[in-house]
Amino acid sequence: MKESWTKLFIIGPLPYLGRPIGICKNKDIFFVKEDEELAKCDLSTHTIQEVGIKRMFSRSQIASYKESLISIAE
């Protein structure tokens, strides 16, 4: 339903970046470039940085985590 969507931002065109694979809490967007390297688009500074990691599998995704002193078993 169109009414249920909220447009947060528009990105593009970015011809040398491939498809987006994830977004972080601070709204950085991660892309897989044409050469399989990962890149990050920082929406607060409007810059793109190479992450220095090459994608190893055909399907990739970004996952976030939060460090904690509490055990998962508790």
mmCIF file of the N, C-alpha and C atoms, coordinates in Angstrom:
data_MODEL
# 
_entry.id   MODEL 
# 
loop_
_atom_site.group_PDB 
_atom_site.id 
_atom_site.type_symbol 
_atom_site.label_atom_id 
_atom_site.label_alt_id 
_atom_site.label_comp_id 
_atom_site.label_asym_id 
_atom_site.label_entity_id 
_atom_site.label_seq_id 
_atom_site.pdbx_PDB_ins_code 
_atom_site.Cartn_x 
_atom_site.Cartn_y 
_atom_site.Cartn_z 
_atom_site.occupancy 
_atom_site.B_iso_or_equiv 
_atom_site.pdbx_formal_charge 
_atom_site.auth_seq_id 
_atom_site.auth_comp_id 
_atom_site.auth_asym_id 
_atom_site.auth_atom_id 
_atom_site.pdbx_PDB_model_num 
ATOM 1   N N  . MET A 1 1  ? 0.833  -1.171  0.000   1.00 0.00 ? 1  MET A N  1 
ATOM 2   C CA . MET A 1 1  ? 0.000  0.000   0.000   1.00 0.00 ? 1  MET A CA 1 
ATOM 3   C C  . MET A 1 1  ? 0.882  1.241   0.000   1.00 0.00 ? 1  MET A C  1 
ATOM 4   N N  . LYS A 1 2  ? 0.622  2.132   -0.898  1.00 0.00 ? 2  LYS A N  1 
ATOM 5   C CA . LYS A 1 2  ? 1.427  3.333   -1.042  1.00 0.00 ? 2  LYS A CA 1 
ATOM 6   C C  . LYS A 1 2  ? 1.404  4.186   0.226   1.00 0.00 ? 2  LYS A C  1 
ATOM 7   N N  . GLU A 1 3  ? 0.290  4.202   0.950   1.00 0.00 ? 3  GLU A N  1 
ATOM 8   C CA . GLU A 1 3  ? 0.167  5.034   2.136   1.00 0.00 ? 3  GLU A CA 1 
ATOM 9   C C  . GLU A 1 3  ? 1.071  4.566   3.268   1.00 0.00 ? 3  GLU A C  1 
ATOM 10  N N  . SER A 1 4  ? 1.513  3.307   3.238   1.00 0.00 ? 4  SER A N  1 
ATOM 11  C CA . SER A 1 4  ? 2.308  2.764   4.335   1.00 0.00 ? 4  SER A CA 1 
ATOM 12  C C  . SER A 1 4  ? 3.804  3.023   4.173   1.00 0.00 ? 4  SER A C  1 
ATOM 13  N N  . TRP A 1 5  ? 4.237  3.603   3.075   1.00 0.00 ? 5  TRP A N  1 
ATOM 14  C CA . TRP A 1 5  ? 5.661  3.854   2.823   1.00 0.00 ? 5  TRP A CA 1 
ATOM 15  C C  . TRP A 1 5  ? 6.001  5.297   3.122   1.00 0.00 ? 5  TRP A C  1 
ATOM 16  N N  . THR A 1 6  ? 7.186  5.515   3.682   1.00 0.00 ? 6  THR A N  1 
ATOM 17  C CA . THR A 1 6  ? 7.700  6.854   3.927   1.00 0.00 ? 6  THR A CA 1 
ATOM 18  C C  . THR A 1 6  ? 9.065  6.971   3.265   1.00 0.00 ? 6  THR A C  1 
ATOM 19  N N  . LYS A 1 7  ? 9.215  7.913   2.363   1.00 0.00 ? 7  LYS A N  1 
ATOM 20  C CA . LYS A 1 7  ? 10.501 8.114   1.690   1.00 0.00 ? 7  LYS A CA 1 
ATOM 21  C C  . LYS A 1 7  ? 11.438 8.850   2.639   1.00 0.00 ? 7  LYS A C  1 
ATOM 22  N N  . LEU A 1 8  ? 12.555 8.202   2.978   1.00 0.00 ? 8  LEU A N  1 
ATOM 23  C CA . LEU A 1 8  ? 13.510 8.803   3.901   1.00 0.00 ? 8  LEU A CA 1 
ATOM 24  C C  . LEU A 1 8  ? 14.581 9.594   3.183   1.00 0.00 ? 8  LEU A C  1 
ATOM 25  N N  . PHE A 1 9  ? 15.060 9.078   2.043   1.00 0.00 ? 9  PHE A N  1 
ATOM 26  C CA . PHE A 1 9  ? 16.096 9.758   1.289   1.00 0.00 ? 9  PHE A CA 1 
ATOM 27  C C  . PHE A 1 9  ? 16.147 9.191   -0.117  1.00 0.00 ? 9  PHE A C  1 
ATOM 28  N N  . ILE A 1 10 ? 16.800 9.930   -1.003  1.00 0.00 ? 10 ILE A N  1 
ATOM 29  C CA . ILE A 1 10 ? 16.987 9.510   -2.392  1.00 0.00 ? 10 ILE A CA 1 
ATOM 30  C C  . ILE A 1 10 ? 18.486 9.442   -2.643  1.00 0.00 ? 10 ILE A C  1 
ATOM 31  N N  . ILE A 1 11 ? 18.927 8.346   -3.239  1.00 0.00 ? 11 ILE A N  1 
ATOM 32  C CA . ILE A 1 11 ? 20.346 8.179   -3.567  1.00 0.00 ? 11 ILE A CA 1 
ATOM 33  C C  . ILE A 1 11 ? 20.446 7.909   -5.057  1.00 0.00 ? 11 ILE A C  1 
ATOM 34  N N  . GLY A 1 12 ? 21.402 8.565   -5.695  1.00 0.00 ? 12 GLY A N  1 
ATOM 35  C CA . GLY A 1 12 ? 21.637 8.233   -7.084  1.00 0.00 ? 12 GLY A CA 1 
ATOM 36  C C  . GLY A 1 12 ? 21.736 9.460   -7.948  1.00 0.00 ? 12 GLY A C  1 
ATOM 37  N N  . PRO A 1 13 ? 22.116 9.249   -9.164  1.00 0.00 ? 13 PRO A N  1 
ATOM 38  C CA . PRO A 1 13 ? 22.659 7.987   -9.667  1.00 0.00 ? 13 PRO A CA 1 
ATOM 39  C C  . PRO A 1 13 ? 24.120 7.806   -9.245  1.00 0.00 ? 13 PRO A C  1 
ATOM 40  N N  . LEU A 1 14 ? 24.501 6.602   -8.942  1.00 0.00 ? 14 LEU A N  1 
ATOM 41  C CA . LEU A 1 14 ? 25.869 6.252   -8.576  1.00 0.00 ? 14 LEU A CA 1 
ATOM 42  C C  . LEU A 1 14 ? 26.319 5.116   -9.489  1.00 0.00 ? 14 LEU A C  1 
ATOM 43  N N  . PRO A 1 15 ? 26.765 5.426   -10.692 1.00 0.00 ? 15 PRO A N  1 
ATOM 44  C CA . PRO A 1 15 ? 26.993 4.390   -11.709 1.00 0.00 ? 15 PRO A CA 1 
ATOM 45  C C  . PRO A 1 15 ? 28.073 3.375   -11.358 1.00 0.00 ? 15 PRO A C  1 
ATOM 46  N N  . TYR A 1 16 ? 29.080 3.716   -10.561 1.00 0.00 ? 16 TYR A N  1 
ATOM 47  C CA . TYR A 1 16 ? 30.147 2.759   -10.295 1.00 0.00 ? 16 TYR A CA 1 
ATOM 48  C C  . TYR A 1 16 ? 29.841 1.876   -9.081  1.00 0.00 ? 16 TYR A C  1 
ATOM 49  N N  . LEU A 1 17 ? 28.772 2.163   -8.360  1.00 0.00 ? 17 LEU A N  1 
ATOM 50  C CA . LEU A 1 17 ? 28.377 1.306   -7.253  1.00 0.00 ? 17 LEU A CA 1 
ATOM 51  C C  . LEU A 1 17 ? 27.351 0.294   -7.738  1.00 0.00 ? 17 LEU A C  1 
ATOM 52  N N  . GLY A 1 18 ? 27.435 -0.883  -7.185  1.00 0.00 ? 18 GLY A N  1 
ATOM 53  C CA . GLY A 1 18 ? 26.472 -1.924  -7.528  1.00 0.00 ? 18 GLY A CA 1 
ATOM 54  C C  . GLY A 1 18 ? 25.209 -1.769  -6.703  1.00 0.00 ? 18 GLY A C  1 
ATOM 55  N N  . ARG A 1 19 ? 24.744 -2.889  -6.216  1.00 0.00 ? 19 ARG A N  1 
ATOM 56  C CA . ARG A 1 19 ? 23.486 -2.863  -5.475  1.00 0.00 ? 19 ARG A CA 1 
ATOM 57  C C  . ARG A 1 19 ? 23.736 -2.634  -3.985  1.00 0.00 ? 19 ARG A C  1 
ATOM 58  N N  . PRO A 1 20 ? 22.799 -1.987  -3.297  1.00 0.00 ? 20 PRO A N  1 
ATOM 59  C CA . PRO A 1 20 ? 22.937 -1.826  -1.851  1.00 0.00 ? 20 PRO A CA 1 
ATOM 60  C C  . PRO A 1 20 ? 22.715 -3.158  -1.149  1.00 0.00 ? 20 PRO A C  1 
ATOM 61  N N  . ILE A 1 21 ? 23.468 -3.410  -0.074  1.00 0.00 ? 21 ILE A N  1 
ATOM 62  C CA . ILE A 1 21 ? 23.297 -4.665  0.658   1.00 0.00 ? 21 ILE A CA 1 
ATOM 63  C C  . ILE A 1 21 ? 22.942 -4.444  2.117   1.00 0.00 ? 21 ILE A C  1 
ATOM 64  N N  . GLY A 1 22 ? 22.937 -3.214  2.588   1.00 0.00 ? 22 GLY A N  1 
ATOM 65  C CA . GLY A 1 22 ? 22.564 -2.985  3.979   1.00 0.00 ? 22 GLY A CA 1 
ATOM 66  C C  . GLY A 1 22 ? 22.652 -1.537  4.384   1.00 0.00 ? 22 GLY A C  1 
ATOM 67  N N  . ILE A 1 23 ? 22.023 -1.241  5.502   1.00 0.00 ? 23 ILE A N  1 
ATOM 68  C CA . ILE A 1 23 ? 22.035 0.116   6.056   1.00 0.00 ? 23 ILE A CA 1 
ATOM 69  C C  . ILE A 1 23 ? 22.276 0.001   7.558   1.00 0.00 ? 23 ILE A C  1 
ATOM 70  N N  . CYS A 1 24 ? 23.028 0.934   8.104   1.00 0.00 ? 24 CYS A N  1 
ATOM 71  C CA . CYS A 1 24 ? 23.343 0.926   9.540   1.00 0.00 ? 24 CYS A CA 1 
ATOM 72  C C  . CYS A 1 24 ? 22.423 1.880   10.284  1.00 0.00 ? 24 CYS A C  1 
ATOM 73  N N  . LYS A 1 25 ? 22.496 1.824   11.614  1.00 0.00 ? 25 LYS A N  1 
ATOM 74  C CA . LYS A 1 25 ? 21.674 2.717   12.445  1.00 0.00 ? 25 LYS A CA 1 
ATOM 75  C C  . LYS A 1 25 ? 21.933 4.178   12.139  1.00 0.00 ? 25 LYS A C  1 
ATOM 76  N N  . ASN A 1 26 ? 23.195 4.517   11.845  1.00 0.00 ? 26 ASN A N  1 
ATOM 77  C CA . ASN A 1 26 ? 23.518 5.917   11.552  1.00 0.00 ? 26 ASN A CA 1 
ATOM 78  C C  . ASN A 1 26 ? 23.217 6.271   10.096  1.00 0.00 ? 26 ASN A C  1 
ATOM 79  N N  . LYS A 1 27 ? 22.519 5.373   9.410   1.00 0.00 ? 27 LYS A N  1 
ATOM 80  C CA . LYS A 1 27 ? 22.036 5.555   8.033   1.00 0.00 ? 27 LYS A CA 1 
ATOM 81  C C  . LYS A 1 27 ? 23.136 5.508   6.984   1.00 0.00 ? 27 LYS A C  1 
ATOM 82  N N  . ASP A 1 28 ? 24.295 4.915   7.318   1.00 0.00 ? 28 ASP A N  1 
ATOM 83  C CA . ASP A 1 28 ? 25.284 4.622   6.286   1.00 0.00 ? 28 ASP A CA 1 
ATOM 84  C C  . ASP A 1 28 ? 24.739 3.480   5.436   1.00 0.00 ? 28 ASP A C  1 
ATOM 85  N N  . ILE A 1 29 ? 24.925 3.569   4.138   1.00 0.00 ? 29 ILE A N  1 
ATOM 86  C CA . ILE A 1 29 ? 24.441 2.528   3.234   1.00 0.00 ? 29 ILE A CA 1 
ATOM 87  C C  . ILE A 1 29 ? 25.641 1.807   2.637   1.00 0.00 ? 29 ILE A C  1 
ATOM 88  N N  . PHE A 1 30 ? 25.621 0.483   2.677   1.00 0.00 ? 30 PHE A N  1 
ATOM 89  C CA . PHE A 1 30 ? 26.707 -0.323  2.140   1.00 0.00 ? 30 PHE A CA 1 
ATOM 90  C C  . PHE A 1 30 ? 26.323 -0.864  0.776   1.00 0.00 ? 30 PHE A C  1 
ATOM 91  N N  . PHE A 1 31 ? 27.295 -0.828  -0.149  1.00 0.00 ? 31 PHE A N  1 
ATOM 92  C CA . PHE A 1 31 ? 27.100 -1.278  -1.520  1.00 0.00 ? 31 PHE A CA 1 
ATOM 93  C C  . PHE A 1 31 ? 28.176 -2.295  -1.890  1.00 0.00 ? 31 PHE A C  1 
ATOM 94  N N  . VAL A 1 32 ? 27.858 -3.152  -2.849  1.00 0.00 ? 32 VAL A N  1 
ATOM 95  C CA . VAL A 1 32 ? 28.861 -4.006  -3.472  1.00 0.00 ? 32 VAL A CA 1 
ATOM 96  C C  . VAL A 1 32 ? 29.216 -3.346  -4.797  1.00 0.00 ? 32 VAL A C  1 
ATOM 97  N N  . LYS A 1 33 ? 30.483 -2.956  -4.964  1.00 0.00 ? 33 LYS A N  1 
ATOM 98  C CA . LYS A 1 33 ? 30.917 -2.302  -6.195  1.00 0.00 ? 33 LYS A CA 1 
ATOM 99  C C  . LYS A 1 33 ? 31.055 -3.328  -7.316  1.00 0.00 ? 33 LYS A C  1 
ATOM 100 N N  . GLU A 1 34 ? 31.265 -2.840  -8.502  1.00 0.00 ? 34 GLU A N  1 
ATOM 101 C CA . GLU A 1 34 ? 31.417 -3.705  -9.677  1.00 0.00 ? 34 GLU A CA 1 
ATOM 102 C C  . GLU A 1 34 ? 32.575 -4.681  -9.546  1.00 0.00 ? 34 GLU A C  1 
ATOM 103 N N  . ASP A 1 35 ? 33.632 -4.292  -8.791  1.00 0.00 ? 35 ASP A N  1 
ATOM 104 C CA . ASP A 1 35 ? 34.798 -5.161  -8.612  1.00 0.00 ? 35 ASP A CA 1 
ATOM 105 C C  . ASP A 1 35 ? 34.672 -6.056  -7.372  1.00 0.00 ? 35 ASP A C  1 
ATOM 106 N N  . GLU A 1 36 ? 33.443 -6.175  -6.818  1.00 0.00 ? 36 GLU A N  1 
ATOM 107 C CA . GLU A 1 36 ? 33.122 -7.014  -5.656  1.00 0.00 ? 36 GLU A CA 1 
ATOM 108 C C  . GLU A 1 36 ? 33.645 -6.445  -4.333  1.00 0.00 ? 36 GLU A C  1 
ATOM 109 N N  . GLU A 1 37 ? 34.238 -5.246  -4.332  1.00 0.00 ? 37 GLU A N  1 
ATOM 110 C CA . GLU A 1 37 ? 34.663 -4.592  -3.096  1.00 0.00 ? 37 GLU A CA 1 
ATOM 111 C C  . GLU A 1 37 ? 33.445 -3.918  -2.458  1.00 0.00 ? 37 GLU A C  1 
ATOM 112 N N  . LEU A 1 38 ? 33.476 -3.791  -1.120  1.00 0.00 ? 38 LEU A N  1 
ATOM 113 C CA . LEU A 1 38 ? 32.390 -3.113  -0.416  1.00 0.00 ? 38 LEU A CA 1 
ATOM 114 C C  . LEU A 1 38 ? 32.707 -1.630  -0.277  1.00 0.00 ? 38 LEU A C  1 
ATOM 115 N N  . ALA A 1 39 ? 31.673 -0.820  -0.360  1.00 0.00 ? 39 ALA A N  1 
ATOM 116 C CA . ALA A 1 39 ? 31.803 0.627   -0.189  1.00 0.00 ? 39 ALA A CA 1 
ATOM 117 C C  . ALA A 1 39 ? 30.678 1.106   0.715   1.00 0.00 ? 39 ALA A C  1 
ATOM 118 N N  . LYS A 1 40 ? 30.945 2.215   1.412   1.00 0.00 ? 40 LYS A N  1 
ATOM 119 C CA . LYS A 1 40 ? 29.975 2.787   2.347   1.00 0.00 ? 40 LYS A CA 1 
ATOM 120 C C  . LYS A 1 40 ? 29.638 4.205   1.913   1.00 0.00 ? 40 LYS A C  1 
ATOM 121 N N  . CYS A 1 41 ? 28.368 4.508   1.832   1.00 0.00 ? 41 CYS A N  1 
ATOM 122 C CA . CYS A 1 41 ? 27.899 5.858   1.522   1.00 0.00 ? 41 CYS A CA 1 
ATOM 123 C C  . CYS A 1 41 ? 27.450 6.498   2.827   1.00 0.00 ? 41 CYS A C  1 
ATOM 124 N N  . ASP A 1 42 ? 28.164 7.535   3.264   1.00 0.00 ? 42 ASP A N  1 
ATOM 125 C CA . ASP A 1 42 ? 27.857 8.239   4.506   1.00 0.00 ? 42 ASP A CA 1 
ATOM 126 C C  . ASP A 1 42 ? 26.916 9.393   4.174   1.00 0.00 ? 42 ASP A C  1 
ATOM 127 N N  . LEU A 1 43 ? 25.660 9.273   4.580   1.00 0.00 ? 43 LEU A N  1 
ATOM 128 C CA . LEU A 1 43 ? 24.664 10.279  4.227   1.00 0.00 ? 43 LEU A CA 1 
ATOM 129 C C  . LEU A 1 43 ? 24.836 11.582  4.998   1.00 0.00 ? 43 LEU A C  1 
ATOM 130 N N  . SER A 1 44 ? 25.532 11.552  6.140   1.00 0.00 ? 44 SER A N  1 
ATOM 131 C CA . SER A 1 44 ? 25.727 12.795  6.902   1.00 0.00 ? 44 SER A CA 1 
ATOM 132 C C  . SER A 1 44 ? 26.802 13.674  6.270   1.00 0.00 ? 44 SER A C  1 
ATOM 133 N N  . THR A 1 45 ? 27.837 13.059  5.657   1.00 0.00 ? 45 THR A N  1 
ATOM 134 C CA . THR A 1 45 ? 28.908 13.842  5.031   1.00 0.00 ? 45 THR A CA 1 
ATOM 135 C C  . THR A 1 45 ? 28.830 13.835  3.502   1.00 0.00 ? 45 THR A C  1 
ATOM 136 N N  . HIS A 1 46 ? 27.912 13.039  2.964   1.00 0.00 ? 46 HIS A N  1 
ATOM 137 C CA . HIS A 1 46 ? 27.735 12.918  1.510   1.00 0.00 ? 46 HIS A CA 1 
ATOM 138 C C  . HIS A 1 46 ? 29.015 12.422  0.833   1.00 0.00 ? 46 HIS A C  1 
ATOM 139 N N  . THR A 1 47 ? 29.663 11.447  1.477   1.00 0.00 ? 47 THR A N  1 
ATOM 140 C CA . THR A 1 47 ? 30.886 10.872  0.916   1.00 0.00 ? 47 THR A CA 1 
ATOM 141 C C  . THR A 1 47 ? 30.736 9.365   0.756   1.00 0.00 ? 47 THR A C  1 
ATOM 142 N N  . ILE A 1 48 ? 31.575 8.814   -0.109  1.00 0.00 ? 48 ILE A N  1 
ATOM 143 C CA . ILE A 1 48 ? 31.623 7.370   -0.327  1.00 0.00 ? 48 ILE A CA 1 
ATOM 144 C C  . ILE A 1 48 ? 33.026 6.905   0.013   1.00 0.00 ? 48 ILE A C  1 
ATOM 145 N N  . GLN A 1 49 ? 33.116 5.863   0.842   1.00 0.00 ? 49 GLN A N  1 
ATOM 146 C CA . GLN A 1 49 ? 34.407 5.321   1.246   1.00 0.00 ? 49 GLN A CA 1 
ATOM 147 C C  . GLN A 1 49 ? 34.468 3.838   0.893   1.00 0.00 ? 49 GLN A C  1 
ATOM 148 N N  . GLU A 1 50 ? 35.632 3.406   0.443   1.00 0.00 ? 50 GLU A N  1 
ATOM 149 C CA . GLU A 1 50 ? 35.840 1.980   0.250   1.00 0.00 ? 50 GLU A CA 1 
ATOM 150 C C  . GLU A 1 50 ? 36.102 1.367   1.610   1.00 0.00 ? 50 GLU A C  1 
ATOM 151 N N  . VAL A 1 51 ? 35.513 0.218   1.878   1.00 0.00 ? 51 VAL A N  1 
ATOM 152 C CA . VAL A 1 51 ? 35.628 -0.432  3.181   1.00 0.00 ? 51 VAL A CA 1 
ATOM 153 C C  . VAL A 1 51 ? 36.904 -1.268  3.265   1.00 0.00 ? 51 VAL A C  1 
ATOM 154 N N  . GLY A 1 52 ? 37.404 -1.748  2.156   1.00 0.00 ? 52 GLY A N  1 
ATOM 155 C CA . GLY A 1 52 ? 38.609 -2.565  2.149   1.00 0.00 ? 52 GLY A CA 1 
ATOM 156 C C  . GLY A 1 52 ? 38.328 -4.040  2.325   1.00 0.00 ? 52 GLY A C  1 
ATOM 157 N N  . ILE A 1 53 ? 37.097 -4.452  2.083   1.00 0.00 ? 53 ILE A N  1 
ATOM 158 C CA . ILE A 1 53 ? 36.705 -5.851  2.190   1.00 0.00 ? 53 ILE A CA 1 
ATOM 159 C C  . ILE A 1 53 ? 36.116 -6.270  0.851   1.00 0.00 ? 53 ILE A C  1 
ATOM 160 N N  . LYS A 1 54 ? 36.515 -7.436  0.382   1.00 0.00 ? 54 LYS A N  1 
ATOM 161 C CA . LYS A 1 54 ? 35.983 -7.964  -0.868  1.00 0.00 ? 54 LYS A CA 1 
ATOM 162 C C  . LYS A 1 54 ? 34.901 -8.989  -0.549  1.00 0.00 ? 54 LYS A C  1 
ATOM 163 N N  . ARG A 1 55 ? 33.800 -8.915  -1.283  1.00 0.00 ? 55 ARG A N  1 
ATOM 164 C CA . ARG A 1 55 ? 32.705 -9.861  -1.100  1.00 0.00 ? 55 ARG A CA 1 
ATOM 165 C C  . ARG A 1 55 ? 33.176 -11.256 -1.487  1.00 0.00 ? 55 ARG A C  1 
ATOM 166 N N  . MET A 1 56 ? 32.871 -12.243 -0.652  1.00 0.00 ? 56 MET A N  1 
ATOM 167 C CA . MET A 1 56 ? 33.348 -13.599 -0.896  1.00 0.00 ? 56 MET A CA 1 
ATOM 168 C C  . MET A 1 56 ? 32.271 -14.516 -1.467  1.00 0.00 ? 56 MET A C  1 
ATOM 169 N N  . PHE A 1 57 ? 31.007 -14.181 -1.296  1.00 0.00 ? 57 PHE A N  1 
ATOM 170 C CA . PHE A 1 57 ? 29.917 -15.037 -1.735  1.00 0.00 ? 57 PHE A CA 1 
ATOM 171 C C  . PHE A 1 57 ? 28.981 -14.249 -2.637  1.00 0.00 ? 57 PHE A C  1 
ATOM 172 N N  . SER A 1 58 ? 28.181 -14.953 -3.427  1.00 0.00 ? 58 SER A N  1 
ATOM 173 C CA . SER A 1 58 ? 27.288 -14.258 -4.351  1.00 0.00 ? 58 SER A CA 1 
ATOM 174 C C  . SER A 1 58 ? 26.185 -13.503 -3.617  1.00 0.00 ? 58 SER A C  1 
ATOM 175 N N  . ARG A 1 59 ? 25.839 -13.950 -2.432  1.00 0.00 ? 59 ARG A N  1 
ATOM 176 C CA . ARG A 1 59 ? 24.841 -13.235 -1.628  1.00 0.00 ? 59 ARG A CA 1 
ATOM 177 C C  . ARG A 1 59 ? 25.525 -12.685 -0.387  1.00 0.00 ? 59 ARG A C  1 
ATOM 178 N N  . SER A 1 60 ? 25.429 -11.394 -0.201  1.00 0.00 ? 60 SER A N  1 
ATOM 179 C CA . SER A 1 60 ? 26.045 -10.748 0.957   1.00 0.00 ? 60 SER A CA 1 
ATOM 180 C C  . SER A 1 60 ? 25.017 -9.873  1.642   1.00 0.00 ? 60 SER A C  1 
ATOM 181 N N  . GLN A 1 61 ? 25.193 -9.712  2.946   1.00 0.00 ? 61 GLN A N  1 
ATOM 182 C CA . GLN A 1 61 ? 24.335 -8.798  3.679   1.00 0.00 ? 61 GLN A CA 1 
ATOM 183 C C  . GLN A 1 61 ? 25.128 -8.200  4.826   1.00 0.00 ? 61 GLN A C  1 
ATOM 184 N N  . ILE A 1 62 ? 24.647 -7.095  5.341   1.00 0.00 ? 62 ILE A N  1 
ATOM 185 C CA . ILE A 1 62 ? 25.274 -6.425  6.470   1.00 0.00 ? 62 ILE A CA 1 
ATOM 186 C C  . ILE A 1 62 ? 24.442 -6.733  7.707   1.00 0.00 ? 62 ILE A C  1 
ATOM 187 N N  . ALA A 1 63 ? 25.102 -7.098  8.787   1.00 0.00 ? 63 ALA A N  1 
ATOM 188 C CA . ALA A 1 63 ? 24.429 -7.339  10.065  1.00 0.00 ? 63 ALA A CA 1 
ATOM 189 C C  . ALA A 1 63 ? 25.097 -6.483  11.123  1.00 0.00 ? 63 ALA A C  1 
ATOM 190 N N  . SER A 1 64 ? 24.317 -5.906  11.990  1.00 0.00 ? 64 SER A N  1 
ATOM 191 C CA . SER A 1 64 ? 24.889 -5.096  13.066  1.00 0.00 ? 64 SER A CA 1 
ATOM 192 C C  . SER A 1 64 ? 24.781 -5.855  14.384  1.00 0.00 ? 64 SER A C  1 
ATOM 193 N N  . TYR A 1 65 ? 25.632 -5.483  15.300  1.00 0.00 ? 65 TYR A N  1 
ATOM 194 C CA . TYR A 1 65 ? 25.606 -6.103  16.618  1.00 0.00 ? 65 TYR A CA 1 
ATOM 195 C C  . TYR A 1 65 ? 25.968 -5.063  17.652  1.00 0.00 ? 65 TYR A C  1 
ATOM 196 N N  . LYS A 1 66 ? 25.658 -5.358  18.894  1.00 0.00 ? 66 LYS A N  1 
ATOM 197 C CA . LYS A 1 66 ? 25.998 -4.468  19.998  1.00 0.00 ? 66 LYS A CA 1 
ATOM 198 C C  . LYS A 1 66 ? 26.735 -5.284  21.040  1.00 0.00 ? 66 LYS A C  1 
ATOM 199 N N  . GLU A 1 67 ? 27.928 -4.819  21.402  1.00 0.00 ? 67 GLU A N  1 
ATOM 200 C CA . GLU A 1 67 ? 28.703 -5.528  22.411  1.00 0.00 ? 67 GLU A CA 1 
ATOM 201 C C  . GLU A 1 67 ? 28.018 -5.396  23.768  1.00 0.00 ? 67 GLU A C  1 
ATOM 202 N N  . SER A 1 68 ? 28.134 -6.452  24.574  1.00 0.00 ? 68 SER A N  1 
ATOM 203 C CA . SER A 1 68 ? 27.512 -6.451  25.880  1.00 0.00 ? 68 SER A CA 1 
ATOM 204 C C  . SER A 1 68 ? 28.318 -7.318  26.833  1.00 0.00 ? 68 SER A C  1 
ATOM 205 N N  . LEU A 1 69 ? 28.269 -7.000  28.095  1.00 0.00 ? 69 LEU A N  1 
ATOM 206 C CA . LEU A 1 69 ? 28.910 -7.803  29.120  1.00 0.00 ? 69 LEU A CA 1 
ATOM 207 C C  . LEU A 1 69 ? 27.987 -8.902  29.633  1.00 0.00 ? 69 LEU A C  1 
ATOM 208 N N  . ILE A 1 70 ? 26.750 -8.900  29.187  1.00 0.00 ? 70 ILE A N  1 
ATOM 209 C CA . ILE A 1 70 ? 25.778 -9.903  29.600  1.00 0.00 ? 70 ILE A CA 1 
ATOM 210 C C  . ILE A 1 70 ? 25.895 -11.119 28.691  1.00 0.00 ? 70 ILE A C  1 
ATOM 211 N N  . SER A 1 71 ? 25.944 -12.294 29.273  1.00 0.00 ? 71 SER A N  1 
ATOM 212 C CA . SER A 1 71 ? 26.039 -13.527 28.523  1.00 0.00 ? 71 SER A CA 1 
ATOM 213 C C  . SER A 1 71 ? 24.727 -13.822 27.805  1.00 0.00 ? 71 SER A C  1 
ATOM 214 N N  . ILE A 1 72 ? 24.813 -14.376 26.619  1.00 0.00 ? 72 ILE A N  1 
ATOM 215 C CA . ILE A 1 72 ? 23.617 -14.757 25.866  1.00 0.00 ? 72 ILE A CA 1 
ATOM 216 C C  . ILE A 1 72 ? 22.858 -15.854 26.613  1.00 0.00 ? 72 ILE A C  1 
ATOM 217 N N  . ALA A 1 73 ? 23.577 -16.715 27.319  1.00 0.00 ? 73 ALA A N  1 
ATOM 218 C CA . ALA A 1 73 ? 22.963 -17.835 28.023  1.00 0.00 ? 73 ALA A CA 1 
ATOM 219 C C  . ALA A 1 73 ? 22.124 -17.382 29.210  1.00 0.00 ? 73 ALA A C  1 
ATOM 220 N N  . GLU A 1 74 ? 22.321 -16.176 29.694  1.00 0.00 ? 74 GLU A N  1 
ATOM 221 C CA . GLU A 1 74 ? 21.573 -15.700 30.871  1.00 0.00 ? 74 GLU A CA 1 
ATOM 222 C C  . GLU A 1 74 ? 20.168 -15.318 30.546  1.00 0.00 ? 74 GLU A C  1 
# 
